[in-house]
Amino acid sequence: MNLKNSKFYKRIQELRRFSKEKIRKDREQRTSVRLDMALSEQRPGHDSDLEWSSSPRRHISPRRRIKKTKTKKKSAGSRLTAGKDTVCSSPADGELQPDDGIQSYIQLNDKCYRLSCTRQLAGKDSRVDDSSISEAKSAICVSNSRYAMIGKISKTLGYKLVKETKLWNILWSDSFPGVELFKNMKRFQQINHFPGMIEICRKDLLSRNLNRMFKVYPHDYKIFPKTWMLPADYGDAMNYALTHKRTFILKPDSGAQGRGIWLTNDLKTIGANERLICQTYVHRPLLIDGYKFDLRVYTLITSVDPLRIFVYNEGLARFATNKYVEPTPGNTTDLYMHLTNYSVNKRNSHYELCDNDDCGSKRKLSAINNWMSRHNYDVKEFWTNVDDVIIKTVLSAWPVLKHNYHACFPGHDKIQACFEILGFDILVDWKLKPYILEVNHSPSFHTNEQVDREVKRPLIRDTLSLVSAVLADKRQIMREDRKRVKQRLLKTKGESLQRPRANGGSSIGKPKIDVEPEEELDSLAQQIAWEDSHMGNFRRIMPPVDATKAEYYSQFYGQTNQVSIFAETAASKKREDLARKMRLQIEEKKAKQELMLNGRNKTDKRKRQVVLLPRAVREKNRVQLYRLQEHWVPGFISDAEERLRHTWLQMRSEAIRSLRITESVYATLYEAGNLSNTDMAVYPHLYQHLQNGFDIKQHI
Ligand code: ADP
């Protein structure tokens, strides 16, 4: 039977048409409400008067979310509160008055802004036309991400999955994209990485930045264990080791997943030219059930200028799998006791998978909070300290982040061009003091265990709900851009298209776009309102809700005035010296090679001169050589000598095999990240084993 001819099918089609028609009519009749917002800079002194407040909301898909924009924005104003007093109370739904004015003050970085919101009935002139946004479906490109979950969640939120070549709104990539991509981004596009975030995401750069800040603010920046970058700081580290009896942890400068990490009490064992990060070992960590653990705190940055940081209330605690004992020379090699990396501990047979909150080698932050409450720790104060560590870590790279952002996106005026989820690894000591160990710019979104799914899925969902990609009207921006190009081509008289930008950012090859400062502030106000009303399970830590805290952090923005991040430090001088020495060595080598080549050329020339003998002589020589070759016989080969040679060769092969020299060299190259493609192709089995985490030096 043809289903399409059935009565049932026809009836369904009829009902669908009917409901569509009804929705269309409803839409036409409904009075649309728009929210007009403007930010203007205020003189200092007002910042403490008023502040924002927000409450977690349930998830709404961007598609539905956009359709609800009108109603949401209607209520956005009502969420503005002033310290104790509410600035403006929202009238009941339907009672909207034509020019409801809301005013508030917000502190952004070190400046205070006045925010004014005006509600207007549709039809009146409004600078923000949300009706056009509602028609477009946001598109996301996840083809550069290995996590299928991102695409799936985006789909459920109403995003359309597209290829990188299409006009996406959001590009989600696991790796850091190239500058070329930044350069070509449209004003409605967002990407999940900030240019320059590497400043805190590489161990060596992070320690350089934190050390620099520690020198200027010694009381505020005690947020990380004492760290030295070897070989530049070798002397300092040795001096410290002489006066302090401590255990040190040594890490490769750009390693991850616990690879190449070891503990030592004796720094003399380290070569003076080894490139390593040396850190004092936090020897009395907080223990739960006798195990050491660290915290993975997910942090979302939605803007660097002004700095806006959100921390996810749920996260992971990763446990070591052997009970902790303070380091002694006998136990420093027990990585299952001293390291808390999942990639290390999953190899231990004691790794515990558990669906219950209070057991297992991976637990939720909420379970840790419960444990702390049960043991009478002040959970609120602890998290305030963690937030402080996160803010200060980001602030240590703020000048670079700000500079890079403005250089890459001089015309991105509608929405922020970037957002980023960072994974902060925090170690807690027995006094509940948090230390920053590392920041990951692409934290793992693998969902191997139930606990991963429970944490990471909502995290992605809340992130995609919070980011302001939907606030940009793709079509309108495209129209504007086309118009601009047209104008530029026609070189419209009297109109300069390249007016200097308000923030004075320099571009990287992009034509500067005419951006009105007020327009930019309007967009910023919209972004702030959007983010603060779509926080889900995030909490905003920057700008802080508390005005005194905002004032406290504002001092760190001025770091460039006190010590330039490009200024020379003793370590940087040493590093430069080392680099200069290496450069000289390389140049010397090159010169030698060239000399040899030139010398050879000279001898060639000489030879040619010698060869250029009279023809008769040359012919005579040739005949003589031929005769010699004809009568050439091999010399005597001693059998005994030959047997000995064979035996030695066999012994050598046997030694290489039994001492696992190939495996050791291969593993060392792998750990140092120096394996070439050929190495991977020639020894695929070794590479496979290393990838699976086996220790090929010991077994296999
Ligand atoms: P990786 O990037 O290789 O994971 P980390 O710096 O995160 O390197 O260190 C790996 C593990 O080593 C951490 O999870 C932590 O358990 C332990 N660790 C690192 N630094 C210290 C330290 N200073 N004190 C105590 N434990 C540390």
Residues whose N, C-alpha, C, O or C-beta is under 5 A from the ligand:
A	BS01	ADP	P225 I249 G255 A256 Q257 G258 R259 Q279 T280 Y281 V282 D294 H338 L339 T340 N341 D425 L437 E438
